[in-house]
């Protein structure tokens, strides 16, 4: 039947990051906010990783703040 589903768990795959899309959007927004002369797509991965690290730190602060409220 069309509604019949089978789920397979694979231990050989790395765990997925539930915040990956949000962190990526935050990193892109941070890059855009500084009006960088080079487009995000043209930046190297190590450069983008710096923005992702900052985005993760900001997200952690927001979550900590929300947990205290």
PDB file as gemmi writes it, atoms N, CA and C in Angstrom:
CRYST1    1.000    1.000    1.000  90.00  90.00  90.00 P 1                      
ATOM      1  N   UNK A   1       0.818  -1.205   0.000  1.00  0.00           N  
ATOM      2  CA  UNK A   1       0.000   0.000   0.000  1.00  0.00           C  
ATOM      3  C   UNK A   1       0.859   1.265   0.000  1.00  0.00           C  
ATOM      4  N   UNK A   2       0.305   2.335  -0.477  1.00  0.00           N  
ATOM      5  CA  UNK A   2       1.031   3.596  -0.586  1.00  0.00           C  
ATOM      6  C   UNK A   2       1.423   4.158   0.770  1.00  0.00           C  
ATOM      7  N   UNK A   3       0.631   3.883   1.804  1.00  0.00           N  
ATOM      8  CA  UNK A   3       0.949   4.436   3.124  1.00  0.00           C  
ATOM      9  C   UNK A   3       1.837   3.515   3.955  1.00  0.00           C  
ATOM     10  N   UNK A   4       2.304   2.440   3.377  1.00  0.00           N  
ATOM     11  CA  UNK A   4       3.190   1.501   4.069  1.00  0.00           C  
ATOM     12  C   UNK A   4       4.615   2.047   4.030  1.00  0.00           C  
ATOM     13  N   UNK A   5       5.243   2.209   5.203  1.00  0.00           N  
ATOM     14  CA  UNK A   5       6.588   2.782   5.259  1.00  0.00           C  
ATOM     15  C   UNK A   5       7.518   1.854   6.021  1.00  0.00           C  
ATOM     16  N   UNK A   6       8.748   1.808   5.572  1.00  0.00           N  
ATOM     17  CA  UNK A   6       9.791   1.067   6.269  1.00  0.00           C  
ATOM     18  C   UNK A   6      10.899   2.044   6.590  1.00  0.00           C  
ATOM     19  N   UNK A   7      11.332   2.051   7.840  1.00  0.00           N  
ATOM     20  CA  UNK A   7      12.413   2.927   8.265  1.00  0.00           C  
ATOM     21  C   UNK A   7      13.649   2.096   8.529  1.00  0.00           C  
ATOM     22  N   UNK A   8      14.762   2.598   8.054  1.00  0.00           N  
ATOM     23  CA  UNK A   8      16.029   1.905   8.227  1.00  0.00           C  
ATOM     24  C   UNK A   8      16.959   2.805   9.019  1.00  0.00           C  
ATOM     25  N   UNK A   9      17.519   2.270  10.078  1.00  0.00           N  
ATOM     26  CA  UNK A   9      18.487   3.022  10.871  1.00  0.00           C  
ATOM     27  C   UNK A   9      19.888   2.592  10.445  1.00  0.00           C  
ATOM     28  N   UNK A  10      20.728   3.590  10.149  1.00  0.00           N  
ATOM     29  CA  UNK A  10      22.090   3.274   9.712  1.00  0.00           C  
ATOM     30  C   UNK A  10      23.070   3.888  10.687  1.00  0.00           C  
ATOM     31  N   UNK A  11      23.860   3.051  11.316  1.00  0.00           N  
ATOM     32  CA  UNK A  11      24.872   3.524  12.259  1.00  0.00           C  
ATOM     33  C   UNK A  11      26.129   4.037  11.570  1.00  0.00           C  
ATOM     34  N   UNK A  12      26.270   3.775  10.282  1.00  0.00           N  
ATOM     35  CA  UNK A  12      27.477   4.179   9.582  1.00  0.00           C  
ATOM     36  C   UNK A  12      27.420   5.621   9.076  1.00  0.00           C  
ATOM     37  N   UNK A  13      26.282   6.287   9.226  1.00  0.00           N  
ATOM     38  CA  UNK A  13      26.149   7.667   8.787  1.00  0.00           C  
ATOM     39  C   UNK A  13      26.384   8.603   9.968  1.00  0.00           C  
ATOM     40  N   UNK A  14      26.974   9.759   9.714  1.00  0.00           N  
ATOM     41  CA  UNK A  14      27.150  10.716  10.813  1.00  0.00           C  
ATOM     42  C   UNK A  14      25.790  11.238  11.266  1.00  0.00           C  
ATOM     43  N   UNK A  15      25.683  11.621  12.523  1.00  0.00           N  
ATOM     44  CA  UNK A  15      24.400  12.149  12.991  1.00  0.00           C  
ATOM     45  C   UNK A  15      24.074  13.464  12.286  1.00  0.00           C  
ATOM     46  N   UNK A  16      22.805  13.702  12.082  1.00  0.00           N  
ATOM     47  CA  UNK A  16      22.405  14.952  11.445  1.00  0.00           C  
ATOM     48  C   UNK A  16      22.329  16.052  12.500  1.00  0.00           C  
ATOM     49  N   UNK A  17      22.578  17.244  12.072  1.00  0.00           N  
ATOM     50  CA  UNK A  17      22.542  18.392  12.965  1.00  0.00           C  
ATOM     51  C   UNK A  17      21.202  19.099  12.793  1.00  0.00           C  
ATOM     52  N   UNK A  18      20.355  19.071  13.817  1.00  0.00           N  
ATOM     53  CA  UNK A  18      19.044  19.700  13.663  1.00  0.00           C  
ATOM     54  C   UNK A  18      19.117  21.220  13.505  1.00  0.00           C  
ATOM     55  N   UNK A  19      20.241  21.815  13.870  1.00  0.00           N  
ATOM     56  CA  UNK A  19      20.396  23.269  13.760  1.00  0.00           C  
ATOM     57  C   UNK A  19      21.142  23.700  12.502  1.00  0.00           C  
ATOM     58  N   UNK A  20      21.532  22.778  11.671  1.00  0.00           N  
ATOM     59  CA  UNK A  20      22.394  23.093  10.526  1.00  0.00           C  
ATOM     60  C   UNK A  20      21.793  24.166   9.618  1.00  0.00           C  
ATOM     61  N   UNK A  21      20.532  24.041   9.294  1.00  0.00           N  
ATOM     62  CA  UNK A  21      19.914  25.008   8.376  1.00  0.00           C  
ATOM     63  C   UNK A  21      19.815  26.391   9.027  1.00  0.00           C  
ATOM     64  N   UNK A  22      19.440  26.423  10.298  1.00  0.00           N  
ATOM     65  CA  UNK A  22      19.345  27.691  11.020  1.00  0.00           C  
ATOM     66  C   UNK A  22      20.719  28.351  11.133  1.00  0.00           C  
ATOM     67  N   UNK A  23      21.730  27.571  11.475  1.00  0.00           N  
ATOM     68  CA  UNK A  23      23.093  28.105  11.596  1.00  0.00           C  
ATOM     69  C   UNK A  23      23.567  28.641  10.253  1.00  0.00           C  
ATOM     70  N   UNK A  24      23.283  27.928   9.190  1.00  0.00           N  
ATOM     71  CA  UNK A  24      23.687  28.386   7.856  1.00  0.00           C  
ATOM     72  C   UNK A  24      23.003  29.717   7.517  1.00  0.00           C  
ATOM     73  N   UNK A  25      21.718  29.820   7.805  1.00  0.00           N  
ATOM     74  CA  UNK A  25      20.997  31.071   7.540  1.00  0.00           C  
ATOM     75  C   UNK A  25      21.552  32.218   8.379  1.00  0.00           C  
ATOM     76  N   UNK A  26      21.870  31.933   9.632  1.00  0.00           N  
ATOM     77  CA  UNK A  26      22.432  32.968  10.508  1.00  0.00           C  
ATOM     78  C   UNK A  26      23.815  33.397  10.016  1.00  0.00           C  
ATOM     79  N   UNK A  27      24.616  32.438   9.570  1.00  0.00           N  
ATOM     80  CA  UNK A  27      25.955  32.755   9.060  1.00  0.00           C  
ATOM     81  C   UNK A  27      25.861  33.625   7.806  1.00  0.00           C  
ATOM     82  N   UNK A  28      24.961  33.264   6.912  1.00  0.00           N  
ATOM     83  CA  UNK A  28      24.761  34.067   5.698  1.00  0.00           C  
ATOM     84  C   UNK A  28      24.294  35.477   6.046  1.00  0.00           C  
ATOM     85  N   UNK A  29      23.390  35.579   7.015  1.00  0.00           N  
ATOM     86  CA  UNK A  29      22.889  36.888   7.426  1.00  0.00           C  
ATOM     87  C   UNK A  29      24.004  37.722   8.042  1.00  0.00           C  
ATOM     88  N   UNK A  30      24.850  37.098   8.829  1.00  0.00           N  
ATOM     89  CA  UNK A  30      25.989  37.813   9.412  1.00  0.00           C  
ATOM     90  C   UNK A  30      26.930  38.322   8.344  1.00  0.00           C  
ATOM     91  N   UNK A  31      27.181  37.497   7.354  1.00  0.00           N  
ATOM     92  CA  UNK A  31      28.047  37.888   6.245  1.00  0.00           C  
ATOM     93  C   UNK A  31      27.431  39.048   5.473  1.00  0.00           C  
ATOM     94  N   UNK A  32      26.130  38.987   5.238  1.00  0.00           N  
ATOM     95  CA  UNK A  32      25.447  40.057   4.519  1.00  0.00           C  
ATOM     96  C   UNK A  32      25.439  41.350   5.335  1.00  0.00           C  
ATOM     97  N   UNK A  33      25.358  41.232   6.650  1.00  0.00           N  
ATOM     98  CA  UNK A  33      25.280  42.411   7.519  1.00  0.00           C  
ATOM     99  C   UNK A  33      26.549  43.252   7.476  1.00  0.00           C  
ATOM    100  N   UNK A  34      27.682  42.619   7.200  1.00  0.00           N  
ATOM    101  CA  UNK A  34      28.936  43.387   7.143  1.00  0.00           C  
ATOM    102  C   UNK A  34      29.201  43.930   5.742  1.00  0.00           C  
ATOM    103  N   UNK A  35      28.246  43.710   4.845  1.00  0.00           N  
ATOM    104  CA  UNK A  35      28.348  44.193   3.466  1.00  0.00           C  
ATOM    105  C   UNK A  35      29.682  43.811   2.828  1.00  0.00           C  
ATOM    106  N   UNK A  36      29.978  42.532   2.925  1.00  0.00           N  
ATOM    107  CA  UNK A  36      31.234  42.006   2.381  1.00  0.00           C  
ATOM    108  C   UNK A  36      31.280  42.184   0.864  1.00  0.00           C  
ATOM    109  N   UNK A  37      32.439  42.519   0.326  1.00  0.00           N  
ATOM    110  CA  UNK A  37      32.547  42.736  -1.112  1.00  0.00           C  
ATOM    111  C   UNK A  37      32.532  41.440  -1.931  1.00  0.00           C  
ATOM    112  N   UNK A  38      32.735  40.311  -1.260  1.00  0.00           N  
ATOM    113  CA  UNK A  38      32.745  39.015  -1.953  1.00  0.00           C  
ATOM    114  C   UNK A  38      31.498  38.244  -1.533  1.00  0.00           C  
ATOM    115  N   UNK A  39      30.809  37.670  -2.497  1.00  0.00           N  
ATOM    116  CA  UNK A  39      29.575  36.928  -2.226  1.00  0.00           C  
ATOM    117  C   UNK A  39      29.850  35.693  -1.375  1.00  0.00           C  
ATOM    118  N   UNK A  40      28.857  35.303  -0.588  1.00  0.00           N  
ATOM    119  CA  UNK A  40      28.953  34.116   0.274  1.00  0.00           C  
ATOM    120  C   UNK A  40      29.361  32.884  -0.541  1.00  0.00           C  
ATOM    121  N   UNK A  41      28.749  32.719  -1.690  1.00  0.00           N  
ATOM    122  CA  UNK A  41      29.011  31.554  -2.540  1.00  0.00           C  
ATOM    123  C   UNK A  41      30.449  31.515  -3.039  1.00  0.00           C  
ATOM    124  N   UNK A  42      31.098  32.662  -3.090  1.00  0.00           N  
ATOM    125  CA  UNK A  42      32.478  32.726  -3.583  1.00  0.00           C  
ATOM    126  C   UNK A  42      33.512  32.618  -2.467  1.00  0.00           C  
ATOM    127  N   UNK A  43      33.061  32.510  -1.240  1.00  0.00           N  
ATOM    128  CA  UNK A  43      33.967  32.392  -0.092  1.00  0.00           C  
ATOM    129  C   UNK A  43      34.399  30.944   0.099  1.00  0.00           C  
ATOM    130  N   UNK A  44      35.555  30.759   0.698  1.00  0.00           N  
ATOM    131  CA  UNK A  44      36.062  29.409   0.973  1.00  0.00           C  
ATOM    132  C   UNK A  44      35.320  28.817   2.173  1.00  0.00           C  
ATOM    133  N   UNK A  45      35.336  27.509   2.290  1.00  0.00           N  
ATOM    134  CA  UNK A  45      34.692  26.846   3.421  1.00  0.00           C  
ATOM    135  C   UNK A  45      35.304  27.262   4.760  1.00  0.00           C  
ATOM    136  N   UNK A  46      36.628  27.378   4.883  1.00  0.00           N  
ATOM    137  CA  UNK A  46      37.166  27.847   6.171  1.00  0.00           C  
ATOM    138  C   UNK A  46      36.646  29.236   6.555  1.00  0.00           C  
ATOM    139  N   UNK A  47      36.482  30.108   5.575  1.00  0.00           N  
ATOM    140  CA  UNK A  47      35.938  31.438   5.839  1.00  0.00           C  
ATOM    141  C   UNK A  47      34.484  31.327   6.304  1.00  0.00           C  
ATOM    142  N   UNK A  48      33.698  30.528   5.601  1.00  0.00           N  
ATOM    143  CA  UNK A  48      32.296  30.345   5.978  1.00  0.00           C  
ATOM    144  C   UNK A  48      32.185  29.718   7.365  1.00  0.00           C  
ATOM    145  N   UNK A  49      33.101  28.799   7.669  1.00  0.00           N  
ATOM    146  CA  UNK A  49      33.082  28.143   8.982  1.00  0.00           C  
ATOM    147  C   UNK A  49      33.256  29.143  10.121  1.00  0.00           C  
ATOM    148  N   UNK A  50      33.996  30.203   9.890  1.00  0.00           N  
ATOM    149  CA  UNK A  50      34.150  31.233  10.920  1.00  0.00           C  
ATOM    150  C   UNK A  50      32.793  31.874  11.222  1.00  0.00           C  
ATOM    151  N   UNK A  51      32.031  32.169  10.201  1.00  0.00           N  
ATOM    152  CA  UNK A  51      30.699  32.741  10.398  1.00  0.00           C  
ATOM    153  C   UNK A  51      29.764  31.723  11.046  1.00  0.00           C  
ATOM    154  N   UNK A  52      29.896  30.454  10.675  1.00  0.00           N  
ATOM    155  CA  UNK A  52      29.060  29.417  11.289  1.00  0.00           C  
ATOM    156  C   UNK A  52      29.374  29.268  12.775  1.00  0.00           C  
ATOM    157  N   UNK A  53      30.638  29.389  13.132  1.00  0.00           N  
ATOM    158  CA  UNK A  53      31.032  29.305  14.542  1.00  0.00           C  
ATOM    159  C   UNK A  53      30.398  30.446  15.331  1.00  0.00           C  
ATOM    160  N   UNK A  54      30.434  31.635  14.774  1.00  0.00           N  
ATOM    161  CA  UNK A  54      29.814  32.786  15.429  1.00  0.00           C  
ATOM    162  C   UNK A  54      28.302  32.582  15.536  1.00  0.00           C  
ATOM    163  N   UNK A  55      27.685  32.058  14.492  1.00  0.00           N  
ATOM    164  CA  UNK A  55      26.243  31.811  14.507  1.00  0.00           C  
ATOM    165  C   UNK A  55      25.884  30.786  15.581  1.00  0.00           C  
ATOM    166  N   UNK A  56      26.672  29.727  15.708  1.00  0.00           N  
ATOM    167  CA  UNK A  56      26.413  28.713  16.747  1.00  0.00           C  
ATOM    168  C   UNK A  56      26.546  29.322  18.138  1.00  0.00           C  
ATOM    169  N   UNK A  57      27.518  30.178  18.326  1.00  0.00           N  
ATOM    170  CA  UNK A  57      27.707  30.830  19.622  1.00  0.00           C  
ATOM    171  C   UNK A  57      26.508  31.720  19.937  1.00  0.00           C  
ATOM    172  N   UNK A  58      26.041  32.474  18.964  1.00  0.00           N  
ATOM    173  CA  UNK A  58      24.877  33.343  19.167  1.00  0.00           C  
ATOM    174  C   UNK A  58      23.634  32.513  19.475  1.00  0.00           C  
ATOM    175  N   UNK A  59      23.462  31.415  18.780  1.00  0.00           N  
ATOM    176  CA  UNK A  59      22.315  30.545  19.021  1.00  0.00           C  
ATOM    177  C   UNK A  59      22.371  29.958  20.431  1.00  0.00           C  
ATOM    178  N   UNK A  60      23.545  29.581  20.873  1.00  0.00           N  
ATOM    179  CA  UNK A  60      23.704  29.046  22.230  1.00  0.00           C  
ATOM    180  C   UNK A  60      23.336  30.087  23.282  1.00  0.00           C  
ATOM    181  N   UNK A  61      23.722  31.332  23.058  1.00  0.00           N  
ATOM    182  CA  UNK A  61      23.384  32.406  23.996  1.00  0.00           C  
ATOM    183  C   UNK A  61      21.873  32.610  24.044  1.00  0.00           C  
ATOM    184  N   UNK A  62      21.225  32.618  22.888  1.00  0.00           N  
ATOM    185  CA  UNK A  62      19.768  32.789  22.840  1.00  0.00           C  
ATOM    186  C   UNK A  62      19.076  31.661  23.584  1.00  0.00           C  
ATOM    187  N   UNK A  63      19.512  30.442  23.357  1.00  0.00           N  
ATOM    188  CA  UNK A  63      18.883  29.295  24.029  1.00  0.00           C  
ATOM    189  C   UNK A  63      19.126  29.326  25.533  1.00  0.00           C  
ATOM    190  N   UNK A  64      20.288  29.734  25.939  1.00  0.00           N  
ATOM    191  CA  UNK A  64      20.571  29.844  27.370  1.00  0.00           C  
ATOM    192  C   UNK A  64      19.687  30.918  27.994  1.00  0.00           C  
ATOM    193  N   UNK A  65      19.554  32.026  27.314  1.00  0.00           N  
ATOM    194  CA  UNK A  65      18.693  33.114  27.783  1.00  0.00           C  
ATOM    195  C   UNK A  65      17.245  32.645  27.903  1.00  0.00           C  
ATOM    196  N   UNK A  66      16.777  31.939  26.877  1.00  0.00           N  
ATOM    197  CA  UNK A  66      15.397  31.452  26.902  1.00  0.00           C  
ATOM    198  C   UNK A  66      15.180  30.437  28.005  1.00  0.00           C  
ATOM    199  N   UNK A  67      16.181  29.622  28.299  1.00  0.00           N  
ATOM    200  CA  UNK A  67      16.058  28.618  29.356  1.00  0.00           C  
ATOM    201  C   UNK A  67      15.948  29.268  30.730  1.00  0.00           C  
ATOM    202  N   UNK A  68      16.548  30.430  30.885  1.00  0.00           N  
ATOM    203  CA  UNK A  68      16.488  31.139  32.173  1.00  0.00           C  
ATOM    204  C   UNK A  68      15.173  31.891  32.369  1.00  0.00           C  
ATOM    205  N   UNK A  69      14.487  32.168  31.265  1.00  0.00           N  
ATOM    206  CA  UNK A  69      13.247  32.956  31.329  1.00  0.00           C  
ATOM    207  C   UNK A  69      12.074  32.119  31.770  1.00  0.00           C  
TER     208      UNK A  69                                                      
END                                                                             
